[in-house]
Amino acid sequence: MMAQSRSSKKWLNRQNKDPYVREAKAFGYRSRAAFKLIEIQEKYQIVKPGMRVLELGAAPGSWTELLVEWVGENGQIFAVDLLEMAPIHGVTTRQDDIESDACFAWYHEIASNGIDLVVSDMAPNMCGHQRTDQLRSSRLVEVAYDISQNYLSEGGFFLAKSFNGVGFNEMLKALRSTFKRVKVIKPDASRRESGEIYFLGIDKKPQDTVKGESLHE
């Protein structure tokens, strides 16, 4: 109990000292993660007015709020998470497991009118064991990649959080087979001590030229 109390105190101290946490509160964002997407958008302009966007693991919705603003009234945001998320005007939300049969049917329905961007800021529940945490993270980005491979439109974009370590090279290879350009990004808003990175796939290749295979079993 005492160890847990020390851990909680350390977390609170870090939160209080984190300038991005303070700025998130000042701007009314749901979490500091908003600044990571803002930084990526400013550099790569992956979100454009009128886009149809699928967001995986959307809760608490800090990215969702930005996405719906950027795509404008002619765009559409489809957000899914296992956790309940407070409604956001203009966003179609779904509380479900991203791998459920019902969710895959939903992806198929959305894709019938095109999906221009798939984004995922998903992270596993960390246990503190480095390899286990990396394996769990690797699996999530593999699932997100497979969804983009199957449902993202030609010319579309893919953005997903991952961590340096297990599965990194395999994912990089798979993305290069699926997208014309691939970037590995470490946003300034990511904590320095974190191994967190983002994979960005730009301009999905025509399906008949994609050589990548499913990474998720």
N, C-alpha and C positions, 0 to 999 in steps of 0.2 A: 504493500500500500504506500509506504514511504517512497519507494522507487518511482511508483506511478505519479506521486505528488511532485517529486523533483522533475520528472519528465514533463508534466503538465506546466510547471512553472517555467521551465526552459522554453517550451513552445510559446507560452504567453509572452515571455521576454523578447523572443525572436519576432513575434508578430508585432509587438509594440514598437520595435526598432526598425521594422521593414518599411522603407519609404513607399513601396508599391501598395502595401496594405493601407497605409494612410491615404494615399492618392485615390485608391479604389473607393474608400469611404467618402472622400471629398467629392468625387465625381458621381457617386451613387451607383457604382458598378457592384454586381453581386459578389465578385471576388477579384483578386489581384491578377488572375489569369487573363483578364481582358487586355492588359497591357502587352502580353505576348502576341495576341492576335493583331492588335493595333500595329505593333512593330513589324510583323510579317506583312501585313497589308500595305503599310507605307512603302516597304521595299519592293514587294513583288506584285502588288495590285491583283491579287487572285480573286477578289470579290468585285463583281461589276453589277450595275443596275440591271434588273430584269432576270437575274440568275435564279435557277432553282437549286436549292442547297439542301443536302441531307447531312444532319449533324448527329453523330453517334455519341452516346454518353453525355448528353447535353446539360444535365443538372450540375450546378444550380442555375445556369442560364446566362452567365456573364458573356460568353461568346455569342449566344443566341440573340441577346439584345443588340449587339453590334451588327451581326449579320442581317437582321431584319431591317435595320436602319440603312445599311449599305446597299441592299438589293432594291430597296424602294418599293413603291406600291405595285409595280409591275412584276416584282420577283416573288418567290415563295420559299419559305423555310419549313422544313420538316425535321422535327427534333424528337429523338427517342432516348429514354433512359429508364433503367430499372427503378430508379428512385422517382418519387413524385416531384414535379417541378411547378412552381408558381406560374400561372398563365402569363403569356406575353402577347400583346395585341399583334395580330397578323401572322402568328406562328401556329402551325399545326403540330401539336405535341402528342406523344404516345408514351404511356408508361408500360414498358414491356422489356423482356430480355431481347437484346439485339440479335440473338441467334435462334429465337423461337420460330416455329413454322409460320405462325401468324405474322410475325415481323417480316419474314422473307417474302410473304405474299404482299405485304404492304410495300416493300421496296420495289417489287415487280410492278405494282400498280402505279407508283410514283414515276418509275423509269419509263412507263409507257408514253409519258409526255416529256421525257428527258431529265437527266440530272447533270448539272454543270459542275458541281463541286461536292466532294465528300470530305467532311472534316471530323476529326476525332481528337478530343483532349482527354480521352480515357486514361485512367491510371488504376492499377490494382490496389487492393488494401495491402499495405506494406506490413510485412511481419518482422523486418529487421535482418533477415538472413539474405545476404546480397544475391546469391545465385537464385534462390527461390523467388525473390522479388523481380529479378531480371527475367526469369522464365515466364512469370505471370504477365509482365509487361509485354514481352515478346509475343505472347499468345494474343493479347488484345490487339496489337498493331497488325498481326497476321489476319485476324478476323476482319478488321477494318479494310485491309488491303484486298481481301477476297471479295468483300462487298463492293468495293470500288471497281474491281476487275469485272464483276458480273453486271453491275448496274450503272456505272458511270458512263456518260455519253462520250463519244469520240471528241477529242479536243478538250476534255474536261480536266479539272484539277483535283489533286488529292493532298490533304494535309493531316498528318497524324503524329501524336506524341509517342515517343519511345524513350529508351534509355540505352546509353552506350553499354555494350557487353554482349550477352547471349543473343544470337540471331541477327546481330547488326549487319554483318556482311551478306547474309542470305537475303535479308530484306532489301538491302541496297541493290543487289543483283536483280531481284525480282522487279523492283520498281524501274530499273533501267531497261528492262525488257518490255515494260508496259507503257512508259512515258518517254517522250522525246527529250525531256530535260528533268534532272533530279537534283535537288539541293538538300543538304543536311544543315539545319539551322539551330544555333544556340542563342535564343533571344536574350537581350540584356536583362529582361525582367525575370529570367530564370535564376534561381538562387545559385550562386557560384559553387557551393558545395554539392549541388545536385548533378547527377549524370544525365539529366533530362535533355533530350534533343527533339527536334521535329523533322520528320521526313516530308519533303514537298515534291510531289510529282506534277509536272507541268506539261500540258498538251498530250492527252492520252492518245496512243496510236490507234489506227483502225484495228478492229477486232481480229481481222484475218492476218494481221502482221504481228500480233502479240504472241510471244513465245513463252511467256511466263506461265508457270503452273501454280495451282493452289498450294499455299504454304500451310494451310490449316487442315488438320486431320480430325 
